Amino acid sequence: MITVLYFARLREGLGRGQEQLALPAAVRDVEGVRALLRARGGQWQQELAPGTAVRAAVNQAVAAGDTPVADGDEVAFFPPVTGG
Amino acid sequence: MTVRIQTADFDVSAEIAALRRGRPAIGAVASFIGVVRDVNEGSKVAGMTLEHYPGMTEKAIEEIVSQAQARWSALDTLVIHRVGRLNPADQIVLVVVASAHRGDAFAACEFIMDYLKTRAPFWKKEETGGGTRWVEARESDDIAAGRWRLKG
C-alpha cells in the first residue's frame, strides 16, 4: 500500500485529500501512479490529464515522473505552488 | 535556522530582537514581509485561505535556507509563514537573515523568498466578488527563482 495525498485545486476536484492505494507490481514510479489514478475516468481523467500542471512529491520531497515509488511511500499530487 | 508555519500573526520587531539577542557578531539584518493585497488579477480580494502540505512545507523551507547558507555567510535565519484564513493587509510571510555584512543578508533574503515562491508547498485560494478561486502560479516567479541558478 502507498498513501496518496491531494492538495488545493486537485483535492477539491477529486473530492478527497488522502487515500490508501494498493500498488500493482507494474507500477514503479510517479508517472505510473498518475496513470493508474487517471484510469478511474471522470474527474480523475480530467484533473490528472497529461499536459495539465500537476506537481508531485514522494515522501515529502519534490519528485519527477520517473521518481521511483515503492510500498509504504507517501505520494502527493498538487498544482504549482503559490505561497509567499 | 528557525522555520515556523503558523496561523497566528507575527511581530516583526520582536522576532528580529529575539534573533539578535546575545549575538554581537551580527552587523546586518535584512527582512522581507509579504502582505495580502486587496486586488489581484483585476479583481477585488476580500480575503484568502492558505493551504499547505504539513511536513513537506517545513522540509522544503529548511532545504531552501540550507542552500542560502551554503552560498552566503548568514549568522542566523528565520522564516515564518502563515496558513489559514487571512484578510487584506494581513502579514503572510517573514524572512529574516542576519549576517556580518549587508551583502550576504540582502542576497540570502531575496534568494530564500524567490525559492519559497516556487518550491514551498503552499496554495492560496482567494475570495472575490465572483466567489472563490485558486491563485494560479506565475511565470514571473519561475523567472525570479531562475536568476539564482549557478552558471557553469
gemmi code that builds the backbone of each chain (N, CA, C; Angstrom):
import gemmi

chains = {
    "A": [
        ("MET", (0.836, -1.200, 0.000), (0.000, 0.000, 0.000), (0.873, 1.253, 0.000)),
        ("ILE", (0.377, 2.265, -0.693), (1.001, 3.587, -0.588), (-0.072, 4.565, -0.098)),
        ("THR", (0.373, 5.671, 0.478), (-0.550, 6.735, 0.848), (-0.479, 7.795, -0.245)),
        ("VAL", (-1.633, 8.198, -0.751), (-1.656, 9.245, -1.780), (-2.388, 10.457, -1.209)),
        ("LEU", (-1.754, 11.617, -1.330), (-2.327, 12.875, -0.828), (-2.610, 13.811, -1.998)),
        ("TYR", (-3.680, 14.597, -1.857), (-4.042, 15.585, -2.881), (-4.229, 16.931, -2.193)),
        ("PHE", (-3.755, 17.989, -2.856), (-3.861, 19.309, -2.243), (-4.521, 20.333, -3.168)),
        ("ALA", (-5.091, 21.350, -2.525), (-5.615, 22.548, -3.188), (-6.642, 22.202, -4.274)),
        ("ARG", (-6.464, 22.741, -5.484), (-7.447, 22.536, -6.543), (-7.671, 21.052, -6.824)),
        ("LEU", (-6.607, 20.251, -6.752), (-6.739, 18.812, -7.003), (-7.586, 18.138, -5.923)),
        ("ARG", (-7.360, 18.520, -4.666), (-8.122, 17.938, -3.548), (-9.615, 18.206, -3.750)),
        ("GLU", (-9.934, 19.437, -4.176), (-11.345, 19.767, -4.391), (-11.910, 19.054, -5.624)),
        ("GLY", (-11.131, 19.055, -6.698), (-11.602, 18.452, -7.944), (-11.790, 16.947, -7.831)),
        ("LEU", (-10.957, 16.302, -7.020), (-11.019, 14.842, -6.886), (-11.901, 14.414, -5.714)),
        ("GLY", (-12.288, 15.399, -4.887), (-13.217, 15.094, -3.803), (-12.615, 14.343, -2.641)),
        ("ARG", (-11.304, 14.344, -2.525), (-10.662, 13.714, -1.366), (-9.253, 14.275, -1.155)),
        ("GLY", (-8.795, 14.185, 0.078), (-7.465, 14.702, 0.387), (-6.440, 13.607, 0.569)),
        ("GLN", (-6.930, 12.385, 0.762), (-5.990, 11.305, 1.104), (-6.643, 9.958, 0.838)),
        ("GLU", (-5.837, 8.974, 0.444), (-6.335, 7.597, 0.330), (-5.175, 6.617, 0.404)),
        ("GLN", (-5.521, 5.387, 0.738), (-4.552, 4.292, 0.689), (-4.770, 3.589, -0.643)),
        ("LEU", (-3.676, 3.219, -1.278), (-3.777, 2.631, -2.610), (-2.870, 1.404, -2.691)),
        ("ALA", (-3.448, 0.290, -3.154), (-2.629, -0.912, -3.381), (-1.792, -0.656, -4.625)),
        ("LEU", (-0.508, -0.935, -4.543), (0.406, -0.645, -5.648), (0.580, -1.901, -6.516)),
        ("PRO", (0.022, -1.888, -7.734), (0.211, -3.047, -8.621), (1.704, -3.219, -8.936)),
        ("ALA", (2.122, -4.465, -9.173), (3.542, -4.743, -9.396), (4.110, -3.943, -10.571)),
        ("ALA", (3.251, -3.654, -11.565), (3.735, -2.976, -12.769), (3.959, -1.481, -12.545)),
        ("VAL", (3.448, -0.949, -11.448), (3.577, 0.491, -11.194), (4.802, 0.748, -10.326)),
        ("ARG", (5.763, 1.460, -10.899), (7.054, 1.630, -10.208), (7.466, 3.077, -10.006)),
        ("ASP", (6.741, 4.013, -10.625), (7.158, 5.414, -10.463), (5.944, 6.349, -10.408)),
        ("VAL", (6.229, 7.642, -10.239), (5.181, 8.649, -10.072), (4.251, 8.675, -11.280)),
        ("GLU", (4.829, 8.609, -12.485), (4.001, 8.645, -13.693), (3.067, 7.434, -13.729)),
        ("GLY", (3.576, 6.291, -13.244), (2.752, 5.081, -13.187), (1.567, 5.239, -12.247)),
        ("VAL", (1.802, 5.866, -11.096), (0.710, 6.097, -10.132), (-0.315, 7.046, -10.743)),
        ("ARG", (0.198, 8.108, -11.394), (-0.703, 9.092, -12.009), (-1.577, 8.423, -13.080)),
        ("ALA", (-0.978, 7.543, -13.887), (-1.726, 6.846, -14.942), (-2.763, 5.903, -14.326)),
        ("LEU", (-2.398, 5.257, -13.230), (-3.311, 4.339, -12.533), (-4.553, 5.106, -12.041)),
        ("LEU", (-4.324, 6.287, -11.486), (-5.425, 7.111, -10.970), (-6.275, 7.657, -12.114)),
        ("ARG", (-5.607, 8.054, -13.194), (-6.294, 8.606, -14.359), (-7.262, 7.580, -14.960)),
        ("ALA", (-6.896, 6.308, -14.852), (-7.710, 5.233, -15.440), (-9.061, 5.093, -14.737)),
        ("ARG", (-9.242, 5.782, -13.605), (-10.544, 5.771, -12.936), (-11.585, 6.556, -13.733)),
        ("GLY", (-11.108, 7.371, -14.684), (-12.024, 8.141, -15.530), (-12.597, 9.356, -14.830)),
        ("GLY", (-13.551, 10.007, -15.489), (-14.248, 11.163, -14.900), (-13.299, 12.264, -14.467)),
        ("GLN", (-13.495, 12.746, -13.236), (-12.666, 13.818, -12.701), (-11.188, 13.431, -12.665)),
        ("TRP", (-10.930, 12.143, -12.437), (-9.545, 11.666, -12.337), (-8.839, 11.839, -13.681)),
        ("GLN", (-9.553, 11.459, -14.728), (-9.020, 11.598, -16.087), (-8.760, 13.078, -16.389)),
        ("GLN", (-9.701, 13.917, -15.957), (-9.633, 15.349, -16.266), (-8.524, 16.051, -15.460)),
        ("GLU", (-8.534, 15.866, -14.151), (-7.594, 16.600, -13.286), (-6.141, 16.153, -13.499)),
        ("LEU", (-5.960, 14.871, -13.846), (-4.598, 14.339, -13.965), (-4.183, 14.114, -15.413)),
        ("ALA", (-4.944, 14.701, -16.353), (-4.665, 14.518, -17.784), (-3.231, 14.934, -18.109)),
        ("PRO", (-2.617, 14.230, -19.081), (-1.266, 14.625, -19.490), (-1.289, 16.087, -19.956)),
        ("GLY", (-0.266, 16.825, -19.593), (-0.188, 18.219, -20.019), (-0.781, 19.183, -19.014)),
        ("THR", (-1.585, 18.700, -18.042), (-2.085, 19.611, -17.015), (-0.969, 19.845, -15.999)),
        ("ALA", (-0.994, 21.030, -15.398), (0.075, 21.398, -14.470), (-0.141, 20.696, -13.132)),
        ("VAL", (0.399, 19.494, -13.013), (0.328, 18.727, -11.773), (1.755, 18.470, -11.305)),
        ("ARG", (2.026, 18.822, -10.047), (3.334, 18.550, -9.460), (3.193, 17.360, -8.524)),
        ("ALA", (4.322, 16.731, -8.196), (4.266, 15.560, -7.330), (5.407, 15.574, -6.329)),
        ("ALA", (5.188, 14.865, -5.224), (6.249, 14.670, -4.236), (6.187, 13.213, -3.789)),
        ("VAL", (7.355, 12.645, -3.486), (7.421, 11.304, -2.903), (8.116, 11.443, -1.566)),
        ("ASN", (7.455, 10.964, -0.518), (7.977, 11.073, 0.842), (8.403, 12.516, 1.160)),
        ("GLN", (7.540, 13.453, 0.745), (7.670, 14.878, 1.076), (8.870, 15.559, 0.418)),
        ("ALA", (9.378, 14.972, -0.684), (10.419, 15.630, -1.479), (9.903, 15.751, -2.910)),
        ("VAL", (10.196, 16.891, -3.547), (9.729, 17.122, -4.917), (10.166, 15.965, -5.820)),
        ("ALA", (9.237, 15.478, -6.646), (9.508, 14.304, -7.477), (9.229, 14.610, -8.939)),
        ("ALA", (9.850, 13.823, -9.822), (9.587, 13.900, -11.262), (8.767, 12.667, -11.648)),
        ("GLY", (8.382, 12.591, -12.914), (7.578, 11.461, -13.381), (8.277, 10.129, -13.183)),
        ("ASP", (9.593, 10.131, -13.318), (10.319, 8.858, -13.214), (10.883, 8.597, -11.813)),
        ("THR", (10.466, 9.399, -10.825), (10.887, 9.134, -9.441), (10.260, 7.814, -8.982)),
        ("PRO", (11.078, 6.877, -8.459), (10.542, 5.567, -8.059), (9.531, 5.671, -6.910)),
        ("VAL", (8.544, 4.787, -6.951), (7.551, 4.680, -5.872), (7.517, 3.224, -5.429)),
        ("ALA", (7.595, 2.997, -4.117), (7.565, 1.637, -3.585), (6.551, 1.557, -2.448)),
        ("ASP", (6.209, 0.333, -2.086), (5.269, 0.089, -0.997), (5.655, 0.890, 0.245)),
        ("GLY", (4.683, 1.500, 0.878), (4.949, 2.262, 2.100), (5.230, 3.736, 1.854)),
        ("ASP", (5.417, 4.118, 0.593), (5.731, 5.516, 0.284), (4.508, 6.422, 0.442)),
        ("GLU", (4.799, 7.715, 0.643), (3.763, 8.755, 0.639), (3.937, 9.547, -0.654)),
        ("VAL", (2.927, 9.484, -1.509), (2.979, 10.185, -2.798), (1.943, 11.298, -2.768)),
        ("ALA", (2.332, 12.495, -3.184), (1.392, 13.621, -3.186), (1.302, 14.231, -4.576)),
        ("PHE", (0.096, 14.640, -4.955), (-0.129, 15.358, -6.210), (-0.750, 16.708, -5.871)),
        ("PHE", (-0.256, 17.763, -6.549), (-0.764, 19.106, -6.258), (-0.478, 20.057, -7.416)),
        ("PRO", (-1.180, 21.205, -7.454), (-0.913, 22.200, -8.507), (0.398, 22.934, -8.199)),
        ("PRO", (0.918, 23.692, -9.188), (2.095, 24.534, -8.913), (1.838, 25.419, -7.692)),
        ("VAL", (2.871, 25.626, -6.886), (2.690, 26.274, -5.588), (2.511, 27.794, -5.737)),
        ("THR", (1.804, 28.391, -4.778), (1.509, 29.828, -4.856), (1.621, 30.507, -3.483)),
        ("GLY", (2.622, 30.128, -2.704), (2.788, 30.733, -1.372), (3.535, 32.053, -1.426)),
        ("GLY", (3.952, 32.496, -0.269), (4.773, 33.703, -0.160), (3.980, 34.979, -0.123)),
    ],
    "B": [
        ("MET", (18.956, 28.269, 12.358), (17.838, 28.365, 11.419), (16.533, 28.045, 12.149)),
        ("THR", (15.538, 28.907, 11.954), (14.217, 28.638, 12.519), (13.187, 28.734, 11.403)),
        ("VAL", (12.309, 27.730, 11.314), (11.221, 27.736, 10.345), (9.931, 27.472, 11.106)),
        ("ARG", (8.980, 28.381, 10.984), (7.699, 28.193, 11.679), (6.535, 28.371, 10.716)),
        ("ILE", (5.599, 27.422, 10.744), (4.349, 27.531, 9.995), (3.266, 27.720, 11.050)),
        ("GLN", (2.496, 28.796, 10.935), (1.531, 29.082, 11.999), (0.327, 29.844, 11.463)),
        ("THR", (-0.789, 29.757, 12.184), (-1.968, 30.541, 11.807), (-1.876, 31.943, 12.406)),
        ("ALA", (-1.207, 32.069, 13.550), (-1.146, 33.359, 14.251), (-0.297, 34.377, 13.505)),
        ("ASP", (-0.570, 35.653, 13.751), (0.235, 36.740, 13.211), (1.603, 36.738, 13.908)),
        ("PHE", (2.537, 37.530, 13.363), (3.857, 37.633, 13.980), (4.217, 39.099, 14.168)),
        ("ASP", (5.090, 39.352, 15.153), (5.560, 40.701, 15.475), (6.992, 40.816, 14.954)),
        ("VAL", (7.151, 41.538, 13.852), (8.457, 41.610, 13.180), (9.542, 42.108, 14.124)),
        ("SER", (9.225, 43.160, 14.853), (10.212, 43.758, 15.749), (10.650, 42.774, 16.831)),
        ("ALA", (9.685, 42.078, 17.416), (10.003, 41.110, 18.473), (10.797, 39.935, 17.915)),
        ("GLU", (10.462, 39.515, 16.703), (11.175, 38.378, 16.089), (12.637, 38.749, 15.811)),
        ("ILE", (12.855, 39.954, 15.286), (14.225, 40.378, 14.974), (15.019, 40.581, 16.264)),
        ("ALA", (14.368, 41.156, 17.270), (15.051, 41.366, 18.553), (15.483, 40.019, 19.142)),
        ("ALA", (14.607, 39.017, 19.052), (14.920, 37.692, 19.607), (16.084, 37.054, 18.853)),
        ("LEU", (16.094, 37.244, 17.531), (17.157, 36.659, 16.714), (18.517, 37.314, 16.994)),
        ("ARG", (18.499, 38.622, 17.305), (19.754, 39.356, 17.526), (20.296, 39.213, 18.937)),
        ("ARG", (19.427, 38.838, 19.856), (19.798, 38.834, 21.275), (21.060, 38.000, 21.536)),
        ("GLY", (22.053, 38.619, 22.179), (23.278, 37.904, 22.547), (24.160, 37.529, 21.366)),
        ("ARG", (23.974, 38.209, 20.207), (24.774, 37.883, 19.010), (25.491, 39.129, 18.505)),
        ("PRO", (26.505, 39.626, 19.215), (27.163, 40.882, 18.809), (27.942, 40.774, 17.497)),
        ("ALA", (28.091, 39.564, 16.941), (28.770, 39.433, 15.640), (27.869, 39.872, 14.489)),
        ("ILE", (26.555, 39.986, 14.760), (25.620, 40.395, 13.702), (25.808, 41.878, 13.402)),
        ("GLY", (26.065, 42.175, 12.116), (26.243, 43.567, 11.712), (25.184, 44.020, 10.739)),
        ("ALA", (24.370, 43.071, 10.239), (23.351, 43.412, 9.245), (22.168, 42.470, 9.395)),
        ("VAL", (20.973, 43.035, 9.292), (19.756, 42.222, 9.326), (18.883, 42.660, 8.155)),
        ("ALA", (18.596, 41.729, 7.244), (17.682, 42.019, 6.140), (16.398, 41.255, 6.387)),
        ("SER", (15.253, 41.917, 6.120), (13.981, 41.224, 6.326), (13.051, 41.484, 5.157)),
        ("PHE", (12.180, 40.515, 4.908), (11.134, 40.666, 3.896), (9.816, 40.279, 4.536)),
        ("ILE", (8.792, 41.086, 4.286), (7.452, 40.775, 4.781), (6.504, 40.731, 3.589)),
        ("GLY", (5.835, 39.614, 3.398), (4.808, 39.501, 2.360), (3.457, 39.784, 2.993)),
        ("VAL", (2.615, 40.551, 2.262), (1.343, 41.045, 2.797), (0.221, 40.719, 1.813)),
        ("VAL", (-0.977, 40.472, 2.321), (-2.141, 40.203, 1.463), (-2.595, 41.498, 0.809)),
        ("ARG", (-2.656, 41.522, -0.531), (-3.167, 42.680, -1.272), (-4.691, 42.567, -1.413)),
        ("ASP", (-5.341, 43.717, -1.639), (-6.805, 43.656, -1.785), (-7.232, 43.584, -3.251)),
        ("VAL", (-6.249, 43.502, -4.152), (-6.562, 43.374, -5.580), (-5.616, 42.342, -6.179)),
        ("ASN", (-6.132, 41.456, -7.024), (-5.283, 40.520, -7.762), (-5.945, 40.189, -9.091)),
        ("GLU", (-5.161, 40.211, -10.163), (-5.664, 39.877, -11.499), (-6.936, 40.682, -11.818)),
        ("GLY", (-6.944, 41.947, -11.402), (-8.062, 42.824, -11.734), (-9.307, 42.663, -10.879)),
        ("SER", (-9.286, 41.791, -9.880), (-10.460, 41.602, -9.022), (-10.161, 42.039, -7.595)),
        ("LYS", (-11.183, 42.577, -6.952), (-11.096, 42.929, -5.543), (-11.024, 41.630, -4.732)),
        ("VAL", (-10.088, 41.578, -3.813), (-9.924, 40.374, -2.992), (-10.375, 40.691, -1.563)),
        ("ALA", (-11.357, 39.922, -1.080), (-11.909, 40.149, 0.260), (-11.133, 39.384, 1.322)),
        ("GLY", (-10.377, 38.382, 0.878), (-9.598, 37.578, 1.809), (-9.065, 36.364, 1.096)),
        ("MET", (-8.271, 35.570, 1.809), (-7.766, 34.350, 1.187), (-7.511, 33.289, 2.251)),
        ("THR", (-7.457, 32.039, 1.778), (-7.112, 30.937, 2.673), (-5.870, 30.261, 2.124)),
        ("LEU", (-4.892, 30.089, 2.994), (-3.643, 29.447, 2.596), (-3.618, 28.003, 3.083)),
        ("GLU", (-3.451, 27.102, 2.133), (-3.345, 25.668, 2.442), (-1.884, 25.264, 2.284)),
        ("HIS", (-1.441, 24.246, 3.021), (-0.069, 23.780, 2.833), (0.014, 22.277, 3.048)),
        ("TYR", (1.180, 21.724, 2.856), (1.417, 20.287, 2.975), (2.259, 20.078, 4.234)),
        ("PRO", (1.592, 19.853, 5.375), (2.330, 19.751, 6.641), (3.430, 18.697, 6.539)),
        ("GLY", (4.576, 19.009, 7.042), (5.707, 18.073, 6.958), (6.600, 18.441, 5.793)),
        ("MET", (6.050, 18.395, 4.582), (6.867, 18.763, 3.423), (7.192, 20.258, 3.433)),
        ("THR", (6.249, 21.076, 3.870), (6.477, 22.525, 3.884), (7.738, 22.868, 4.669)),
        ("GLU", (7.818, 22.341, 5.888), (8.965, 22.628, 6.748), (10.259, 22.131, 6.103)),
        ("LYS", (10.207, 20.894, 5.561), (11.409, 20.331, 4.923), (11.847, 21.162, 3.726)),
        ("ALA", (10.878, 21.585, 2.917), (11.208, 22.353, 1.709), (11.861, 23.685, 2.089)),
        ("ILE", (11.322, 24.358, 3.113), (11.890, 25.654, 3.501), (13.267, 25.460, 4.135)),
        ("GLU", (13.409, 24.414, 4.945), (14.728, 24.143, 5.545), (15.778, 23.886, 4.460)),
        ("GLU", (15.370, 23.184, 3.398), (16.288, 22.908, 2.285), (16.671, 24.211, 1.576)),
        ("ILE", (15.701, 25.100, 1.380), (15.970, 26.386, 0.732), (16.934, 27.217, 1.588)),
        ("VAL", (16.693, 27.245, 2.899), (17.564, 28.015, 3.798), (18.974, 27.414, 3.807)),
        ("SER", (19.061, 26.081, 3.776), (20.379, 25.428, 3.737), (21.146, 25.830, 2.484)),
        ("GLN", (20.435, 25.889, 1.365), (21.083, 26.314, 0.115), (21.580, 27.749, 0.233)),
        ("ALA", (20.773, 28.607, 0.847), (21.184, 30.010, 1.026), (22.422, 30.090, 1.915)),
        ("GLN", (22.433, 29.289, 2.979), (23.562, 29.324, 3.909), (24.842, 28.785, 3.271)),
        ("ALA", (24.679, 27.903, 2.258), (25.854, 27.379, 1.560), (26.445, 28.420, 0.612)),
        ("ARG", (25.605, 29.387, 0.190), (26.074, 30.381, -0.787), (26.483, 31.700, -0.160)),
        ("TRP", (25.848, 32.049, 0.955), (26.159, 33.315, 1.603), (26.449, 33.083, 3.074)),
        ("SER", (27.153, 34.028, 3.652), (27.559, 33.897, 5.035), (26.465, 34.463, 5.949)),
        ("ALA", (25.576, 33.590, 6.404), (24.481, 34.024, 7.277), (24.742, 33.539, 8.698)),
        ("LEU", (24.564, 34.424, 9.660), (24.758, 34.034, 11.061), (23.505, 33.380, 11.622)),
        ("ASP", (22.342, 33.817, 11.144), (21.099, 33.144, 11.536), (20.005, 33.511, 10.544)),
        ("THR", (18.994, 32.639, 10.464), (17.911, 32.827, 9.505), (16.591, 32.440, 10.159)),
        ("LEU", (15.573, 33.215, 9.882), (14.227, 32.933, 10.394), (13.223, 33.025, 9.251)),
        ("VAL", (12.372, 32.008, 9.132), (11.268, 32.065, 8.171), (9.977, 31.736, 8.926)),
        ("ILE", (8.999, 32.634, 8.845), (7.669, 32.365, 9.403), (6.676, 32.481, 8.252)),
        ("HIS", (5.834, 31.484, 8.064), (4.807, 31.541, 7.022), (3.473, 31.204, 7.651)),
        ("ARG", (2.498, 32.080, 7.432), (1.172, 31.821, 8.000), (0.330, 30.969, 7.062)),
        ("VAL", (-0.606, 30.219, 7.639), (-1.586, 29.437, 6.884), (-2.969, 29.725, 7.475)),
        ("GLY", (-3.998, 29.279, 6.769), (-5.367, 29.534, 7.222), (-5.940, 30.773, 6.562)),
        ("ARG", (-6.993, 31.344, 7.161), (-7.652, 32.477, 6.513), (-6.997, 33.808, 6.877)),
        ("LEU", (-6.780, 34.625, 5.838), (-6.140, 35.926, 6.027), (-6.956, 37.010, 5.335)),
        ("ASN", (-6.903, 38.218, 5.893), (-7.598, 39.371, 5.325), (-6.608, 40.270, 4.584)),
        ("PRO", (-7.105, 41.135, 3.683), (-6.215, 42.105, 3.053), (-5.452, 42.887, 4.123)),
        ("ALA", (-4.189, 43.182, 3.833), (-3.268, 43.897, 4.732), (-2.674, 43.010, 5.827)),
        ("ASP", (-3.151, 41.753, 5.937), (-2.521, 40.844, 6.901), (-1.128, 40.448, 6.418)),
        ("GLN", (-0.245, 40.198, 7.356), (1.084, 39.689, 7.036), (0.977, 38.196, 6.699)),
        ("ILE", (1.687, 37.752, 5.644), (1.669, 36.336, 5.259), (2.975, 35.657, 5.642)),
        ("VAL", (4.091, 36.307, 5.271), (5.381, 35.631, 5.397), (6.442, 36.610, 5.882)),
        ("LEU", (7.355, 36.082, 6.686), (8.506, 36.869, 7.158), (9.778, 36.068, 6.917)),
        ("VAL", (10.753, 36.708, 6.267), (12.081, 36.116, 6.118), (13.075, 37.097, 6.734)),
        ("VAL", (13.886, 36.623, 7.659), (14.916, 37.461, 8.281), (16.261, 36.755, 8.133)),
        ("VAL", (17.255, 37.470, 7.632), (18.610, 36.924, 7.545), (19.550, 37.883, 8.267)),
        ("ALA", (20.310, 37.345, 9.215), (21.304, 38.135, 9.950), (22.686, 37.682, 9.522)),
        ("SER", (23.558, 38.662, 9.244), (24.918, 38.335, 8.827), (25.870, 39.411, 9.342)),
        ("ALA", (27.149, 39.242, 9.049), (28.131, 40.239, 9.489), (28.011, 41.508, 8.651)),
        ("HIS", (27.761, 41.318, 7.329), (27.703, 42.460, 6.410), (26.445, 42.403, 5.553)),
        ("ARG", (26.012, 43.553, 5.034), (24.706, 43.636, 4.383), (24.583, 42.805, 3.114)),
        ("GLY", (25.670, 42.670, 2.351), (25.578, 41.971, 1.064), (25.027, 40.562, 1.223)),
        ("ASP", (25.551, 39.825, 2.177), (25.091, 38.453, 2.409), (23.629, 38.431, 2.863)),
        ("ALA", (23.262, 39.364, 3.730), (21.895, 39.387, 4.266), (20.881, 39.705, 3.168)),
        ("PHE", (21.173, 40.730, 2.357), (20.261, 41.094, 1.256), (20.096, 39.929, 0.282)),
        ("ALA", (21.210, 39.378, -0.169), (21.161, 38.330, -1.202), (20.455, 37.084, -0.686)),
        ("ALA", (20.819, 36.649, 0.511), (20.224, 35.416, 1.048), (18.724, 35.596, 1.271)),
        ("CYS", (18.318, 36.777, 1.723), (16.899, 37.044, 1.980), (16.097, 36.969, 0.673)),
        ("GLU", (16.626, 37.582, -0.378), (15.909, 37.574, -1.661), (15.884, 36.171, -2.269)),
        ("PHE", (16.999, 35.455, -2.154), (17.076, 34.080, -2.657), (16.027, 33.204, -1.966)),
        ("ILE", (15.956, 33.307, -0.642), (15.008, 32.469, 0.112), (13.579, 32.761, -0.337)),
        ("MET", (13.239, 34.039, -0.502), (11.878, 34.383, -0.936), (11.593, 33.866, -2.336)),
        ("ASP", (12.538, 34.071, -3.262), (12.315, 33.632, -4.644), (12.137, 32.111, -4.718)),
        ("TYR", (12.912, 31.378, -3.935), (12.795, 29.914, -3.961), (11.540, 29.453, -3.238)),
        ("LEU", (11.204, 30.139, -2.149), (9.983, 29.780, -1.407), (8.750, 29.900, -2.309)),
        ("LYS", (8.716, 30.958, -3.130), (7.555, 31.190, -4.009), (7.346, 30.048, -4.999)),
        ("THR", (8.422, 29.372, -5.387), (8.295, 28.345, -6.426), (8.457, 26.921, -5.905)),
        ("ARG", (8.926, 26.753, -4.666), (9.220, 25.395, -4.186), (8.520, 24.967, -2.918)),
        ("ALA", (8.074, 25.904, -2.104), (7.440, 25.505, -0.843), (5.952, 25.228, -1.104)),
        ("PRO", (5.437, 24.098, -0.616), (4.061, 23.698, -0.956), (2.976, 24.448, -0.191)),
        ("PHE", (2.704, 25.669, -0.677), (1.582, 26.484, -0.181), (0.687, 26.779, -1.378)),
        ("TRP", (-0.611, 26.907, -1.107), (-1.564, 27.286, -2.158), (-2.545, 28.291, -1.604)),
        ("LYS", (-2.780, 29.366, -2.408), (-3.695, 30.424, -1.987), (-5.030, 30.296, -2.702)),
        ("LYS", (-6.099, 30.424, -1.937), (-7.438, 30.484, -2.526), (-8.039, 31.828, -2.150)),
        ("GLU", (-8.357, 32.622, -3.177), (-8.851, 33.979, -2.944), (-10.367, 34.035, -2.929)),
        ("GLU", (-10.877, 34.989, -2.135), (-12.312, 35.299, -2.136), (-12.492, 36.601, -2.905)),
        ("THR", (-13.221, 36.514, -4.023), (-13.508, 37.712, -4.810), (-15.028, 37.881, -4.894)),
        ("GLY", (-15.470, 38.965, -5.526), (-16.904, 39.191, -5.676), (-17.595, 38.045, -6.402)),
        ("GLY", (-16.860, 37.372, -7.286), (-17.440, 36.294, -8.073), (-17.303, 34.925, -7.431)),
        ("GLY", (-16.953, 34.871, -6.160), (-16.766, 33.569, -5.492), (-15.313, 33.359, -5.117)),
        ("THR", (-14.916, 32.091, -4.968), (-13.531, 31.803, -4.599), (-12.791, 31.238, -5.808)),
        ("ARG", (-11.471, 31.465, -5.826), (-10.666, 30.937, -6.938), (-9.262, 30.623, -6.426)),
        ("TRP", (-8.692, 29.542, -6.944), (-7.305, 29.205, -6.618), (-6.387, 30.124, -7.393)),
        ("VAL", (-5.399, 30.675, -6.733), (-4.443, 31.550, -7.392), (-3.554, 30.696, -8.306)),
        ("GLU", (-3.370, 31.177, -9.539), (-2.522, 30.464, -10.494), (-1.060, 30.842, -10.278)),
        ("ALA", (-0.171, 29.867, -10.451), (1.262, 30.152, -10.341), (1.658, 31.126, -11.454)),
        ("ARG", (2.635, 31.974, -11.168), (3.075, 32.990, -12.137), (4.402, 32.583, -12.763)),
        ("GLU", (4.485, 32.801, -14.062), (5.740, 32.517, -14.758), (6.856, 33.428, -14.239)),
        ("SER", (6.472, 34.674, -13.850), (7.478, 35.626, -13.372), (8.170, 35.117, -12.104)),
        ("ASP", (7.454, 34.288, -11.320), (8.077, 33.721, -10.118), (9.133, 32.674, -10.495)),
        ("ASP", (8.855, 31.890, -11.534), (9.849, 30.912, -12.007), (11.084, 31.632, -12.535)),
        ("ILE", (10.844, 32.748, -13.238), (11.974, 33.515, -13.786), (12.801, 34.104, -12.647)),
        ("ALA", (12.104, 34.612, -11.618), (12.810, 35.202, -10.470), (13.690, 34.152, -9.792)),
        ("ALA", (13.162, 32.950, -9.609), (13.949, 31.888, -8.966), (15.095, 31.448, -9.875)),
        ("GLY", (14.830, 31.447, -11.197), (15.849, 31.005, -12.148), (17.072, 31.895, -12.197)),
        ("ARG", (16.901, 33.158, -11.805), (18.037, 34.100, -11.811), (19.176, 33.630, -10.895)),
        ("TRP", (18.822, 32.823, -9.896), (19.813, 32.438, -8.883), (20.585, 31.180, -9.267)),
        ("ARG", (20.216, 30.586, -10.401), (20.929, 29.361, -10.809), (22.401, 29.662, -11.019)),
        ("LEU", (23.244, 28.783, -10.515), (24.689, 28.983, -10.650), (25.103, 28.638, -12.068)),
        ("LYS", (25.954, 29.485, -12.631), (26.403, 29.228, -14.008), (27.594, 28.289, -14.020)),
        ("GLY", (27.710, 27.496, -15.078), (28.880, 26.646, -15.299), (28.907, 25.385, -14.476)),
    ],
}
model = gemmi.Model(1)
for chain_id, residues in chains.items():
    chain = gemmi.Chain(chain_id)
    for i, (resn, *xyz) in enumerate(residues, 1):
        res = gemmi.Residue()
        res.name, res.seqid = resn, gemmi.SeqId(i, " ")
        for name, pos in zip(("N", "CA", "C"), xyz):
            atom = gemmi.Atom()
            atom.name, atom.element = name, gemmi.Element(name[0])
            atom.pos, atom.b_iso = gemmi.Position(*pos), 0.0
            res.add_atom(atom)
        chain.add_residue(res)
    model.add_chain(chain)
structure = gemmi.Structure()
structure.add_model(model)
structure.setup_entities()
